[in-house]
Amino acid sequence: MVRYEVVAEVAPELVDRYLEFMRSRHFPDILATGCFVRIALDRASATRFRSRYEARTHADVDRYLAEHTARLRADFAAHFPTGVTLSREIWEEIGGTG
């Protein structure tokens, strides 16, 4: 499993709008690409969130980055031109239990 993770630092006054946008628009749009099989949203604090996008292969993540990110990032930026700071990482599962 390969995980594409995005951490968002959200201005307090934007948190409700951010969560609504992610759940009602951004996540469905990303799932519609067919590149990911699961999305999870985690909260570390009142204003810090992590979205975890799970793909079966690194090729699926590469396809997402090549074919879909420009459009989806532009849409996100149109809704949140300021007040949200993002960082992104790709994690590849190499072991574990269960």
N, C-alpha and C positions, 0 to 999 in steps of 0.2 A: 504494500500500500504506500502511496506517495501522498503527502499532505502539503497543500499550498496554504500558508497561513498569513493572515493580514491582521496586524494589531492596529487599532484605532484609538487615538486620544481625542475625545470629543468634548467640545466646550459644553459646560453644564446646561446652558440654555438650549442646546441642540439635541440633547440625549433622546428625548421622546421622539422627535422627528427622525433622527438617525435610526432608531430601532424600528420604527414603522416602515421607513424606506427599505431597510435591509430585509425585513420579513415579507413585505408585500410586493416588492419590486425587484430588488437586486438579487436576492437568493433565487427566486423563480427564474429570472433571466439567466443566471449562471447555470442552474440545473438544465435549462433548455438547450444549452450548448452540447450536452451529452458527454462532456469531458469529465464530469465528477459524478460520483455515486451517492455522496452524502455531504451535507453541510451542517456544521455545528457552530453555535454562537456561545461564547463564554464571556463572563464578566469578572474582572479582577478588582474593580472598584466602581464607584458611581459613574466614572467617566472613561474608563479603560476597558476596551472590548477586544476579543480575538475571534475572528472568523476562521474556521478550519474547513477547508475544502478537500475532500478525500477522493483521490483518483486511483484507478487500478494500476496504472503504469506511469512511468515518467513521460512516455510519449503522449499520453493524454494531457498532462500538464503542459508539455511543450506545444501541443496543438492549441490548447486554450490560450497560451501566451501569444502565439503567432497569429491566430485567427480572430480572437474575441476581445482581448484586453483593451485595445484602443477604443472600441465602441463603448464598452462597459465602464471604463475609467472616465471617458468623456461624459457619460450620463451621470455618473456619481459626482464629478466635478461641477456639473451644471446644477445639481441639487445642493451641493455643499462646496461652494467656491472658497469659503473660509471656515475656520472653526473645527476642522477635522484634520489631524495629522496621522498619516499612515506609514507603516513599515511592513515589508513583505519578506517572507522566507519560504523556501521549499525544503521539506523534510522527507527523507526516505526511510521507511521502517526497515531496520536491519536485524531485529530480534525482539524477543519478548516471551511472554507466557500467555496461556489461555487461548 
